[in-house]
């Protein structure tokens, strides 16, 4: 199982995904918030059937992902987004399982242990760990200490903690001591491999509106 950071197309490990595509590795079980789009991110692994199963929060804007799922060609385990994040956090913390109210009384709860605490119903969710984790960070030092930038922080710090082998791609590698210790989000103890990447940083859906134009006026005009 491979756990992958990112949210939509924000903060995804583009270079590592491209390398998986190039190598043609198949039979993959992946954990990711979603599966990118048809021609970018994890979506590029779908045409050659490289993904066997994916644990994700939503289908997203990926027509091929939807087609394969509906046709039964791809095993998909849809998990509520907050639950997915907690499953990863718990896995990294060595917690094997936890109870949550999210999903109780829905198909998400099928086959799971149910208990009641303080009058409220909960279901048992098992945590997630992976053989590999691939992560995108903004900056790292040569010890693997990581800094994430803005919304690219999303699932990446969680994913970094759950892999037996964690591989991180970054935009900049600096010398030890150049990072402010108070700004480090993930300690290097979690990082096994570090690469310097180049990034397209594509926007999943660009939404704009025309700017409001107003006629220029001069003093004295109404």
N, CA, C and O of each residue as an XYZ file, in Angstrom:
888
protein
N       0.849     -1.196      0.000
C       0.000      0.000      0.000
C       0.881      1.241      0.000
O       1.877      1.306      0.721
N       0.507      2.230     -0.817
C       1.242      3.492     -0.893
C       0.313      4.633     -0.525
O      -0.776      4.755     -1.085
N       0.735      5.472      0.415
C      -0.043      6.620      0.864
C       0.539      7.875      0.213
O       1.754      8.071      0.181
N      -0.355      8.719     -0.304
C       0.078      9.853     -1.119
C      -0.505     11.142     -0.571
O      -1.707     11.234     -0.322
N       0.354     12.140     -0.384
C      -0.097     13.436      0.078
C      -0.732     14.252     -1.030
O      -0.670     13.885     -2.204
N      -1.345     15.368     -0.642
C      -1.971     16.256     -1.615
C      -3.473     16.311     -1.458
O      -4.090     15.460     -0.818
N      -4.044     17.340     -2.063
C      -5.494     17.551     -2.020
C      -5.892     18.090     -3.374
O      -5.517     19.205     -3.737
N      -6.659     17.297     -4.136
C      -6.916     17.702     -5.513
C      -5.597     17.676     -6.264
O      -4.940     16.638     -6.334
N      -5.207     18.807     -6.823
C      -3.899     18.932     -7.469
C      -2.951     19.783     -6.641
O      -1.857     20.110     -7.100
N      -3.354     20.148     -5.428
C      -2.546     21.021     -4.581
C      -1.611     20.194     -3.705
O      -2.069     19.375     -2.908
N      -0.323     20.403     -3.847
C       0.645     19.727     -3.006
C       0.834     18.260     -3.331
O       1.217     17.485     -2.454
N       0.575     17.854     -4.573
C       0.784     16.456     -4.928
C       2.244     16.231     -5.331
O       2.881     17.142     -5.860
N       2.783     15.031     -5.088
C       4.161     14.729     -5.491
C       4.235     14.414     -6.979
O       4.300     13.250     -7.374
N       4.226     15.447     -7.789
C       4.125     15.309     -9.242
C       5.223     14.423     -9.827
O       4.956     13.530    -10.631
N       6.463     14.687     -9.409
C       7.590     13.977    -10.001
C       7.573     12.494     -9.665
O       7.882     11.659    -10.516
N       7.214     12.165     -8.439
C       7.179     10.764     -8.028
C       6.042     10.018     -8.718
O       6.198      8.855     -9.088
N       4.903     10.680     -8.892
C       3.795     10.061     -9.635
C       4.210      9.815    -11.082
O       3.920      8.757    -11.641
N       4.884     10.780    -11.683
C       5.351     10.618    -13.063
C       6.332      9.459    -13.186
O       6.351      8.755    -14.195
N       7.146      9.266    -12.146
C       8.115      8.164    -12.185
C       7.413      6.815    -12.074
O       7.820      5.852    -12.723
N       6.362      6.737    -11.258
C       5.570      5.501    -11.191
C       4.963      5.204    -12.554
O       4.946      4.056    -12.999
N       4.465      6.249    -13.217
C       3.915      6.094    -14.560
C       4.983      5.574    -15.521
O       4.732      4.651    -16.296
N       6.170      6.167    -15.465
C       7.249      5.785    -16.383
C       7.679      4.338    -16.172
O       7.940      3.621    -17.137
N       7.754      3.910    -14.922
C       8.195      2.548    -14.623
C       7.132      1.510    -14.958
O       7.447      0.332    -15.129
N       5.868      1.943    -15.052
C       4.803      1.020    -15.424
C       4.393      0.062    -14.316
O       3.824     -0.995    -14.592
N       4.673      0.416    -13.072
C       4.314     -0.444    -11.934
C       2.799     -0.633    -11.884
O       2.043      0.331    -12.000
N       2.365     -1.876    -11.711
C       0.929     -2.172    -11.712
C       0.519     -2.881    -10.433
O       1.361     -3.263     -9.621
N      -0.798     -3.052    -10.262
C      -1.324     -3.729     -9.091
C      -1.230     -2.895     -7.835
O      -1.145     -3.439     -6.734
N      -1.245     -1.571     -7.984
C      -1.040     -0.678     -6.844
C      -2.304     -0.518     -6.009
O      -3.407     -0.409     -6.544
N      -2.128     -0.506     -4.696
C      -3.168     -0.074     -3.776
C      -2.735      1.270     -3.216
O      -1.691      1.375     -2.573
N      -3.540      2.301     -3.462
C      -3.170      3.666     -3.102
C      -4.143      4.244     -2.090
O      -5.325      3.901     -2.071
N      -3.624      5.126     -1.250
C      -4.447      5.925     -0.342
C      -4.187      7.380     -0.673
O      -3.052      7.849     -0.586
N      -5.230      8.093     -1.052
C      -5.093      9.505     -1.402
C      -6.445     10.172     -1.263
O      -7.478      9.517     -1.398
N      -6.450     11.460     -0.995
C      -7.724     12.155     -0.857
C      -8.590     11.985     -2.094
O      -9.803     11.807     -1.982
N      -7.978     12.037     -3.275
C      -8.699     11.767     -4.516
C      -7.691     11.309     -5.564
O      -6.539     11.031     -5.232
N      -8.105     11.230     -6.805
C      -7.254     10.609     -7.827
C      -6.892     11.578     -8.947
O      -6.786     11.177    -10.106
N      -6.703     12.848     -8.607
C      -6.267     13.812     -9.614
C      -7.298     14.046    -10.694
O      -8.500     13.907    -10.465
N      -6.821     14.403    -11.875
C      -7.684     14.585    -13.044
C      -7.180     13.653    -14.137
O      -6.177     12.963    -13.957
N      -7.868     13.633    -15.258
C      -7.571     12.630    -16.281
C      -6.123     12.669    -16.776
O      -5.544     11.616    -17.043
N      -5.527     13.855    -16.903
C      -4.202     13.936    -17.508
C      -3.142     14.498    -16.563
O      -2.082     14.942    -17.005
N      -3.436     14.477    -15.244
C      -2.465     15.029    -14.306
C      -2.681     14.418    -12.931
O      -3.798     14.047    -12.570
N      -1.600     14.318    -12.173
C      -1.689     13.694    -10.861
C      -1.895     12.195    -10.988
O      -1.475     11.593    -11.976
N      -2.536     11.587    -10.003
C      -2.732     10.139    -10.012
C      -3.572      9.658    -11.189
O      -3.542      8.475    -11.529
N      -4.316     10.560    -11.809
C      -5.126     10.180    -12.961
C      -4.322      9.606    -14.109
O      -4.862      8.854    -14.920
N      -3.036      9.944    -14.197
C      -2.230      9.432    -15.318
C      -1.920      7.940    -15.161
O      -1.452      7.302    -16.104
N      -2.179      7.385    -13.972
C      -1.926      5.954    -13.755
C      -3.111      5.085    -14.147
O      -2.994      3.860    -14.186
N      -4.250      5.704    -14.439
C      -5.465      4.941    -14.712
C      -5.526      4.320    -16.107
O      -5.960      3.174    -16.217
N      -5.121      5.004    -17.176
C      -5.301      4.423    -18.510
C      -4.635      3.064    -18.684
O      -5.176      2.209    -19.385
N      -3.472      2.838    -18.065
C      -2.763      1.567    -18.186
C      -3.093      0.602    -17.047
O      -2.406     -0.401    -16.857
N      -4.153      0.914    -16.291
C      -4.628      0.048    -15.198
C      -3.533     -0.214    -14.155
O      -3.383     -1.336    -13.672
N      -2.779      0.822    -13.820
C      -1.723      0.636    -12.830
C      -2.270      0.583    -11.404
O      -1.631      0.032    -10.508
N      -3.462      1.163    -11.201
C      -4.066      1.175     -9.873
C      -5.080      0.039     -9.776
O      -6.013     -0.046    -10.574
N      -4.885     -0.828     -8.791
C      -5.826     -1.915     -8.538
C      -6.923     -1.471     -7.581
O      -8.097     -1.785     -7.783
N      -6.534     -0.732     -6.527
C      -7.482     -0.282     -5.515
C      -7.064      1.083     -5.016
O      -5.873      1.367     -4.889
N      -8.049      1.936     -4.731
C      -7.748      3.230     -4.135
C      -8.700      3.511     -2.982
O      -9.908      3.294     -3.083
N      -8.140      3.991     -1.901
C      -8.911      4.451     -0.747
C      -8.890      5.970     -0.803
O      -7.828      6.579     -0.674
N     -10.049      6.587     -0.995
C     -10.106      8.025     -1.252
C     -11.386      8.610     -0.679
O     -12.286      7.888     -0.249
N     -11.445      9.948     -0.683
C     -12.619     10.640     -0.160
C     -13.662     10.927     -1.236
O     -14.859     10.955     -0.947
N     -13.219     11.140     -2.465
C     -14.184     11.456     -3.524
C     -13.573     11.182     -4.887
O     -12.357     11.047     -5.023
N     -14.426     11.102     -5.887
C     -13.983     10.802     -7.246
C     -13.317     12.019     -7.871
O     -12.342     11.881     -8.610
N     -13.840     13.223     -7.578
C     -13.243     14.430     -8.136
C     -13.619     14.652     -9.586
O     -14.663     14.190    -10.047
N     -12.764     15.361    -10.299
C     -13.041     15.704    -11.697
C     -12.281     14.775    -12.633
O     -11.584     15.228    -13.541
N     -12.420     13.478    -12.403
C     -11.674     12.491    -13.160
C     -12.652     11.530    -13.823
O     -13.178     10.617    -13.187
N     -12.883     11.752    -15.102
C     -13.887     10.962    -15.819
C     -13.486      9.491    -15.925
O     -14.342      8.612    -15.826
N     -12.201      9.213    -16.123
C     -11.757      7.826    -16.260
C     -11.859      7.091    -14.929
O     -12.199      5.909    -14.894
N     -11.569      7.785    -13.842
C     -11.739      7.201    -12.512
C     -13.204      6.809    -12.314
O     -13.499      5.699    -11.872
N     -14.099      7.705    -12.635
C     -15.523      7.418    -12.486
C     -15.937      6.246    -13.365
O     -16.684      5.368    -12.931
N     -15.449      6.236    -14.603
C     -15.831      5.170    -15.526
C     -15.369      3.807    -15.017
O     -16.139      2.847    -15.004
N     -14.089      3.731    -14.591
C     -13.557      2.454    -14.108
C     -14.281      1.993    -12.844
O     -14.546      0.803    -12.674
N     -14.597      2.936    -11.962
C     -15.295      2.582    -10.731
C     -16.693      2.035    -11.041
O     -17.088      1.000    -10.504
N     -17.435      2.728    -11.903
C     -18.798      2.306    -12.224
C     -18.826      0.992    -13.006
O     -19.795      0.237    -12.927
N     -17.752      0.725    -13.763
C     -17.681     -0.505    -14.552
C     -17.124     -1.677    -13.750
O     -17.046     -2.792    -14.264
N     -16.738     -1.440    -12.505
C     -16.179     -2.500    -11.684
C     -14.752     -2.870    -12.043
O     -14.270     -3.939    -11.668
N     -14.066     -1.978    -12.779
C     -12.686     -2.250    -13.178
C     -11.674     -1.775    -12.134
O     -10.501     -2.145    -12.187
N     -12.129     -0.958    -11.194
C     -11.256     -0.378    -10.177
C     -11.950     -0.510     -8.826
O     -13.102     -0.106     -8.669
N     -11.243     -1.077     -7.857
C     -11.801     -1.196     -6.518
C     -11.624      0.130     -5.789
O     -10.505      0.622     -5.644
N     -12.726      0.701     -5.333
C     -12.704      2.007     -4.678
C     -13.329      1.896     -3.296
O     -14.445      1.398     -3.149
N     -12.618      2.354     -2.304
C     -13.137      2.410     -0.935
C     -13.281      3.882     -0.555
O     -12.308      4.528     -0.166
N     -14.496      4.404     -0.670
C     -14.731      5.803     -0.354
C     -14.814      5.979      1.162
O     -15.543      5.259      1.844
N     -14.064      6.937      1.671
C     -13.945      7.176      3.101
C     -14.190      8.650      3.380
O     -13.625      9.496      2.686
N     -15.011      8.991      4.369
C     -15.205     10.411      4.694
C     -13.861     11.108      4.894
O     -12.933     10.540      5.469
N     -13.774     12.330      4.416
C     -12.484     13.018      4.372
C     -11.833     13.176      5.751
O     -10.637     12.929      5.905
N     -12.610     13.583      6.738
C     -12.054     13.729      8.076
C     -11.622     12.399      8.660
O     -10.617     12.321      9.367
N     -12.385     11.344      8.362
C     -12.023     10.007      8.825
C     -10.729      9.551      8.171
O      -9.877      8.950      8.825
N     -10.578      9.836      6.877
C      -9.350      9.458      6.178
C      -8.144     10.152      6.798
O      -7.104      9.527      7.004
N      -8.282     11.433      7.095
C      -7.184     12.167      7.722
C      -6.844     11.571      9.091
O      -5.671     11.419      9.431
N      -7.870     11.234      9.871
C      -7.626     10.672     11.200
C      -7.045      9.263     11.116
O      -6.227      8.889     11.957
N      -7.447      8.476     10.122
C      -6.879      7.147      9.933
C      -5.379      7.241      9.670
O      -4.607      6.411     10.150
N      -4.972      8.250      8.909
C      -3.552      8.453      8.631
C      -2.822      8.981      9.867
O      -1.723      8.528     10.187
N      -3.439      9.942     10.556
C      -2.802     10.485     11.760
C      -2.615      9.398     12.815
O      -1.559      9.295     13.440
N      -3.662      8.586     13.001
C      -3.592      7.511     13.980
C      -2.529      6.483     13.601
O      -1.780      6.010     14.455
N      -2.470      6.147     12.333
C      -1.457      5.195     11.886
C      -0.054      5.681     12.171
O       0.801      4.916     12.617
N       0.183      6.966     11.911
C       1.502      7.525     12.182
C       1.824      7.590     13.662
O       2.993      7.575     14.048
N       0.778      7.663     14.505
C       0.973      7.748     15.950
C       0.992      6.378     16.620
O       1.138      6.289     17.839
N       0.845      5.310     15.837
C       0.858      3.969     16.401
C      -0.444      3.546     17.039
O      -0.470      2.614     17.843
N      -1.539      4.230     16.686
C      -2.868      3.897     17.214
C      -3.557      2.984     16.201
O      -3.778      3.407     15.067
N      -3.901      1.762     16.563
C      -4.412      0.807     15.566
C      -5.821      1.094     15.071
O      -6.161      0.742     13.942
N      -6.653      1.735     15.908
C      -8.044      1.985     15.516
C      -8.642      3.036     16.448
O      -8.085      3.344     17.502
N      -9.790      3.581     16.035
C     -10.457      4.595     16.850
C     -11.946      4.574     16.520
O     -12.350      4.086     15.465
N     -12.753      5.105     17.426
C     -14.194      5.213     17.204
C     -14.541      6.620     16.729
O     -13.998      7.609     17.220
N     -15.455      6.689     15.764
C     -15.939      7.969     15.258
C     -17.430      7.871     14.973
O     -17.932      6.810     14.602
N     -18.126      8.970     15.147
C     -19.554      9.000     14.830
C     -19.797      9.149     13.336
O     -20.883      8.829     12.851
N     -18.809      9.627     12.606
C     -18.970      9.858     11.178
C     -19.215      8.548     10.436
O     -18.426      7.610     10.546
N     -20.294      8.487      9.690
C     -20.611      7.310      8.897
C     -21.551      6.339      9.567
O     -22.013      5.388      8.936
N     -21.849      6.565     10.857
C     -22.776      5.647     11.528
C     -24.150      5.696     10.840
O     -24.652      6.766     10.496
N     -24.740      4.514     10.653
C     -26.052      4.442     10.019
C     -26.031      4.575      8.512
O     -27.087      4.688      7.890
N     -24.841      4.564      7.905
C     -24.697      4.660      6.455
C     -23.938      3.438      5.951
O     -23.452      2.644      6.756
N     -23.826      3.269      4.624
C     -23.038      2.140      4.102
C     -21.584      2.132      4.590
O     -20.938      1.085      4.594
N     -21.067      3.304      5.003
C     -19.694      3.369      5.521
C     -19.525      2.465      6.738
O     -18.433      1.957      6.993
N     -20.605      2.266      7.486
C     -20.533      1.507      8.742
C     -20.666      0.002      8.556
O     -20.487     -0.750      9.513
N     -20.975     -0.451      7.348
C     -21.230     -1.870      7.134
C     -20.017     -2.717      7.496
O     -18.906     -2.469      7.028
N     -20.252     -3.733      8.345
C     -19.201     -4.654      8.722
C     -18.261     -4.145      9.800
O     -17.288     -4.820     10.135
N     -18.532     -2.971     10.350
C     -17.656     -2.389     11.364
C     -18.293     -2.469     12.747
O     -19.514     -2.422     12.893
N     -17.440     -2.590     13.750
C     -17.914     -2.653     15.124
C     -18.605     -1.344     15.511
O     -18.122     -0.260     15.183
N     -19.727     -1.452     16.205
C     -20.470     -0.267     16.642
C     -20.564     -0.250     18.165
O     -20.806     -1.282     18.792
N     -20.371      0.923     18.749
C     -20.498      1.079     20.199
C     -21.143      2.420     20.509
O     -21.190      3.326     19.678
N     -21.631      2.509     21.718
C     -22.268      3.751     22.149
C     -21.480      4.346     23.309
O     -21.139      3.653     24.267
N     -21.199      5.639     23.206
C     -20.513      6.374     24.260
C     -21.337      7.612     24.600
O     -21.657      8.416     23.724
N     -21.674      7.756     25.874
C     -22.429      8.922     26.332
C     -23.690      9.156     25.501
O     -24.051     10.292     25.195
N     -24.346      8.058     25.146
C     -25.611      8.155     24.433
C     -25.493      8.391     22.944
O     -26.507      8.594     22.276
N     -24.277      8.371     22.398
C     -24.108      8.587     20.962
C     -23.467      7.353     20.334
O     -22.611      6.711     20.942
N     -23.890      7.026     19.103
C     -23.404      5.831     18.415
C     -22.143      6.127     17.610
O     -22.004      7.177     16.983
N     -21.228      5.154     17.655
C     -19.946      5.303     16.968
C     -19.616      4.016     16.222
O     -20.143      2.947     16.528
N     -18.724      4.147     15.228
C     -18.207      2.974     14.524
C     -16.685      2.940     14.675
O     -16.033      3.969     14.855
N     -16.146      1.731     14.595
C     -14.704      1.550     14.739
C     -14.039      1.636     13.372
O     -14.414      0.926     12.439
N     -13.056      2.509     13.269
C     -12.276      2.661     12.038
C     -10.829      2.259     12.305
O     -10.222      2.715     13.274
N     -10.279      1.404     11.446
C      -8.881      1.012     11.579
C      -7.975      2.089     10.983
O      -8.325      2.733      9.995
N      -6.833      2.269     11.584
C      -5.882      3.266     11.090
C      -5.210      2.775      9.807
O      -5.359      1.618      9.413
N      -4.475      3.674      9.172
C      -3.804      3.373      7.910
C      -2.293      3.505      8.086
O      -1.804      4.485      8.649
N      -1.572      2.514      7.601
C      -0.120      2.609      7.429
C       0.202      2.078      6.041
O      -0.609      1.371      5.442
N       1.363      2.409      5.532
C       1.699      1.995      4.184
C       3.115      1.464      4.077
O       3.976      1.765      4.903
N       3.338      0.672      3.046
C       4.703      0.247      2.744
C       5.526      1.444      2.284
O       6.710      1.564      2.596
N       4.864      2.331      1.530
C       5.510      3.549      1.052
C       4.597      4.744      1.297
O       3.376      4.606      1.370
N       5.199      5.900      1.421
C       4.467      7.169      1.404
C       5.240      8.109      0.485
O       6.465      8.205      0.567
N       4.517      8.797     -0.384
C       5.163      9.803     -1.235
C       4.510     11.153     -0.954
O       3.287     11.276     -0.891
N       5.364     12.156     -0.790
C       4.949     13.426     -0.205
C       5.582     14.576     -0.965
O       6.681     14.444     -1.505
N       4.888     15.704     -1.005
C       5.422     16.939     -1.581
C       5.557     17.981     -0.469
O       4.587     18.283      0.225
N       6.764     18.528     -0.303
C       6.993     19.622      0.636
C       7.594     20.798     -0.124
O       8.028     20.657     -1.267
N       7.614     21.940      0.516
C       8.175     23.145     -0.106
C       9.699     23.177      0.027
O      10.419     23.408     -0.944
N      10.163     22.942      1.234
C      11.591     23.088      1.500
C      12.026     22.032      2.507
O      11.251     21.627      3.373
N      13.276     21.591      2.384
C      13.828     20.628      3.336
C      15.304     20.904      3.529
O      15.957     21.475      2.655
N      15.835     20.495      4.683
C      17.289     20.481      4.817
C      17.764     19.061      4.529
O      16.953     18.163      4.300
N      19.058     18.866      4.541
C      19.611     17.576      4.134
C      19.389     16.474      5.162
O      19.706     15.314      4.903
N      18.856     16.820      6.309
C      18.444     15.818      7.284
C      16.998     15.371      7.067
O      16.521     14.461      7.745
N      16.304     16.006      6.129
C      14.924     15.622      5.839
C      13.877     16.365      6.635
O      12.697     16.024      6.558
N      14.275     17.380      7.405
C      13.285     18.213      8.084
C      12.492     18.986      7.039
O      13.077     19.564      6.122
N      11.162     19.005      7.165
C      10.302     19.514      6.098
C       9.520     20.749      6.510
O       9.092     20.891      7.655
N       9.349     21.641      5.537
C       8.460     22.790      5.669
C       7.465     22.729      4.513
O       7.863     22.621      3.353
N       6.174     22.800      4.828
C       5.124     22.826      3.811
C       4.634     24.253      3.650
O       4.648     25.028      4.606
N       4.202     24.603      2.451
C       3.796     25.977      2.173
C       2.293     26.079      1.980
O       1.723     25.459      1.082
N       1.659     26.873      2.839
C       0.244     27.223      2.725
C      -0.623     25.965      2.577
O      -0.431     24.999      3.315
N      -1.594     25.966      1.616
C      -2.547     24.865      1.537
C      -1.923     23.554      1.067
O      -2.561     22.507      1.171
N      -0.699     23.584      0.555
C      -0.025     22.336      0.182
C       0.329     21.509      1.409
O       0.800     20.378      1.287
N       0.102     22.073      2.589
C       0.341     21.318      3.815
C      -0.680     20.175      3.935
O      -0.305     19.066      4.316
N      -1.935     20.416      3.626
C      -3.065     19.467      3.618
C      -2.738     18.083      4.187
O      -2.450     17.960      5.377
N      -2.781     17.037      3.348
C      -2.559     15.672      3.819
C      -1.080     15.295      3.901
O      -0.757     14.217      4.399
N      -0.191     16.138      3.435
C       1.210     15.754      3.345
C       1.870     15.427      4.682
O       2.543     14.400      4.770
N       1.715     16.249      5.737
C       2.355     15.877      7.006
C       1.836     14.563      7.570
O       2.586     13.820      8.203
N       0.548     14.270      7.344
C      -0.021     13.011      7.810
C       0.571     11.845      7.024
O       0.979     10.838      7.603
N       0.613     11.991      5.706
C       1.142     10.911      4.863
C       2.600     10.615      5.194
O       3.028      9.462      5.146
N       3.356     11.644      5.527
C       4.790     11.462      5.786
C       5.059     10.541      6.968
O       6.135      9.950      7.054
N       4.104     10.412      7.877
C       4.341      9.639      9.096
C       3.959      8.174      8.974
O       4.277      7.389      9.868
N       3.285      7.775      7.895
C       2.685      6.439      7.875
C       3.424      5.440      6.993
O       3.069      4.262      6.988
N       4.424      5.864      6.260
C       5.114      4.938      5.375
C       6.287      4.248      6.052
O       7.033      4.869      6.810
N       6.446      2.957      5.773
C       7.679      2.293      6.202
C       8.876      2.946      5.513
O       9.955      3.072      6.092
N       8.659      3.354      4.271
C       9.642      4.160      3.532
C       8.915      5.391      3.022
O       7.954      5.277      2.261
N       9.367      6.569      3.437
C       8.748      7.818      3.020
C       9.692      8.566      2.091
O      10.832      8.865      2.446
N       9.197      8.863      0.897
C       9.975      9.576     -0.120
C       9.341     10.948     -0.313
O       8.133     11.053     -0.526
N      10.151     11.991     -0.239
C       9.649     13.365     -0.295
C      10.323     14.108     -1.435
O      11.540     14.035     -1.605
N       9.522     14.824     -2.212
C      10.089     15.726     -3.216
C       9.840     17.163     -2.776
O       8.782     17.489     -2.238
N      10.831     18.013     -3.013
C      10.778     19.387     -2.522
C      11.222     20.350     -3.611
O      11.816     19.955     -4.614
N      10.919     21.622     -3.386
C      11.325     22.664     -4.320
C      12.719     23.204     -4.016
O      13.383     23.765     -4.888
N      13.148     23.031     -2.787
C      14.460     23.555     -2.402
C      15.036     22.713     -1.270
O      14.331     22.354     -0.327
N      16.330     22.401     -1.375
C      17.046     21.710     -0.309
C      18.118     22.651      0.232
O      18.932     23.179     -0.525
N      18.110     22.856      1.544
C      19.062     23.774      2.180
C      19.951     22.990      3.140
O      19.721     21.809      3.400
N      20.959     23.664      3.653
C      21.889     23.018      4.567
C      21.290     22.930      5.976
O      20.467     23.765      6.351
N      21.702     21.917      6.759
C      21.245     21.833      8.151
C      21.544     23.118      8.915
O      22.642     23.667      8.830
N      20.553     23.582      9.657
C      20.686     24.828     10.400
C      20.084     26.024      9.698
O      19.880     27.068     10.318
N      19.789     25.888      8.386
C      19.202     27.013      7.647
C      17.707     27.161      7.899
O      17.149     28.233      7.665
N      17.049     26.105      8.372
C      15.619     26.185      8.670
C      15.421     26.582     10.127
O      16.086     26.065     11.025
N      14.502     27.500     10.340
C      14.128     27.871     11.701
C      13.434     26.676     12.349
O      12.422     26.209     11.825
N      13.943     26.166     13.466
C      13.312     24.996     14.092
C      11.825     25.190     14.372
O      11.061     24.226     14.328
N      11.403     26.423     14.660
C       9.998     26.676     14.947
C       9.120     26.588     13.702
O       7.896     26.525     13.816
N       9.728     26.583     12.514
C       8.965     26.539     11.270
C       8.892     25.145     10.662
O       8.225     24.956      9.645
N       9.564     24.164     11.264
C       9.582     22.812     10.720
C       8.260     22.108     11.057
O       7.864     22.030     12.220
N       7.595     21.604     10.028
C       6.315     20.924     10.220
C       6.486     19.417     10.439
O       5.767     18.821     11.242
N       7.432     18.806      9.731
C       7.671     17.369      9.870
C       9.149     17.121     10.136
O       9.986     17.515      9.324
N       9.496     16.479     11.250
C      10.901     16.201     11.547
C      11.485     15.167     10.588
O      10.768     14.308     10.074
N      12.763     15.258     10.360
C      13.438     14.375      9.421
C      13.430     12.907      9.808
O      13.739     12.056      8.974
N      13.088     12.585     11.046
C      13.042     11.193     11.471
C      12.052     10.380     10.650
O      12.179      9.159     10.555
N      11.064     11.048     10.054
C      10.053     10.348      9.259
C      10.470     10.154      7.804
O       9.824      9.397      7.078
N      11.529     10.817      7.368
C      11.865     10.882      5.941
C      13.029      9.939      5.623
O      14.075      9.981      6.271
N      12.827      9.089      4.612
C      13.863      8.138      4.206
C      14.578      8.539      2.923
O      15.763      8.249      2.760
N      13.877      9.199      2.016
C      14.471      9.615      0.743
C      14.019     11.035      0.440
O      12.900     11.428      0.774
N      14.894     11.795     -0.190
C      14.604     13.205     -0.492
C      15.080     13.504     -1.903
O      16.224     13.213     -2.254
N      14.192     14.091     -2.720
C      14.594     14.479     -4.074
C      14.220     15.939     -4.323
O      13.281     16.471     -3.730
N      14.976     16.565     -5.209
C      14.693     17.930     -5.649
C      13.914     17.855     -6.952
O      14.392     17.284     -7.933
N      12.716     18.430     -6.964
C      11.853     18.312     -8.129
C      11.615     19.637     -8.823
O      11.954     20.699     -8.301
N      11.030     19.560    -10.005
C      10.514     20.729    -10.713
C       9.012     20.527    -10.854
O       8.554     19.403    -11.057
N       8.243     21.606    -10.750
C       6.811     21.460    -10.576
C       6.018     22.335    -11.536
O       6.364     23.485    -11.807
N       4.933     21.737    -12.041
C       4.000     22.474    -12.885
C       2.973     23.204    -12.037
O       2.544     24.303    -12.390
N       2.570     22.594    -10.904
C       1.595     23.193     -9.991
C       0.316     23.601    -10.715
O      -0.127     24.746    -10.626
N      -0.252     22.673    -11.411
C      -1.463     22.974    -12.164
C      -2.649     23.218    -11.216
O      -2.747     22.593    -10.160
N      -3.529     24.115    -11.600
C      -4.743     24.389    -10.836
C      -5.852     23.478    -11.355
O      -6.089     23.398    -12.561
N      -6.534     22.789    -10.428
C      -7.550     21.819    -10.826
C      -8.725     22.482    -11.522
O      -9.195     21.994    -12.550
N      -9.197     23.576    -10.978
C     -10.336     24.262    -11.586
C     -10.160     25.755    -11.368
O     -10.240     26.247    -10.243
N      -9.922     26.457    -12.446
C      -9.727     27.904    -12.356
C     -11.068     28.609    -12.584
O     -11.686     28.453    -13.637
N     -11.505     29.372    -11.609
C     -12.773     30.095    -11.712
C     -12.502     31.582    -11.587
O     -11.946     32.037    -10.588
N     -12.891     32.329    -12.588
C     -12.668     33.774    -12.567
C     -13.953     34.494    -12.952
O     -14.899     33.873    -13.438
N     -13.985     35.781    -12.739
C     -15.114     36.589    -13.177
C     -14.570     37.888    -13.749
O     -13.505     38.347    -13.336
N     -15.287     38.486    -14.694
C     -14.814     39.757    -15.263
C     -14.722     40.821    -14.177
O     -15.581     40.911    -13.300
N     -13.672     41.616    -14.251
C     -13.549     42.702    -13.281
C     -14.573     43.784    -13.602
O     -14.908     44.027    -14.762
N     -15.058     44.424    -12.550
C     -16.028     45.489    -12.750
C     -15.303     46.731    -13.268
O     -14.332     47.194    -12.669
N     -15.789     47.259    -14.386
C     -15.184     48.465    -14.960
C     -16.107     49.643    -14.732
O     -17.316     49.569    -14.949
N     -15.510     50.712    -14.296
C     -16.290     51.924    -14.048
C     -15.721     53.051    -14.895
O     -14.503     53.171    -15.024
N     -16.596     53.888    -15.482
C     -16.087     54.989    -16.303
C     -15.309     55.987    -15.447
O     -15.677     56.288    -14.311
N     -14.227     56.485    -16.030
C     -13.435     57.489    -15.328
C     -14.192     58.803    -15.277
O     -14.869     59.175    -16.235
N     -14.083     59.487    -14.191
C     -14.729     60.796    -14.065
C     -13.696     61.824    -13.659
O     -12.632     61.486    -13.140
N     -14.023     63.086    -13.904
C     -13.151     64.183    -13.482
C     -13.919     65.010    -12.451
O     -15.145     64.940    -12.365
N     -13.192     65.772    -11.692
C     -13.821     66.569    -10.637
C     -14.887     67.482    -11.226
O     -14.663     68.161    -12.228
N     -16.057     67.483    -10.579
C     -17.157     68.327    -11.025
C     -18.185     67.589    -11.843
O     -19.295     68.089    -12.026
N     -17.843     66.380    -12.356
C     -18.804     65.631    -13.111
C     -19.708     64.835    -12.181
O     -19.295     64.462    -11.083
N     -20.938     64.573    -12.613
C     -21.875     63.770    -11.856
C     -21.889     62.339    -12.389
O     -22.624     61.495    -11.877
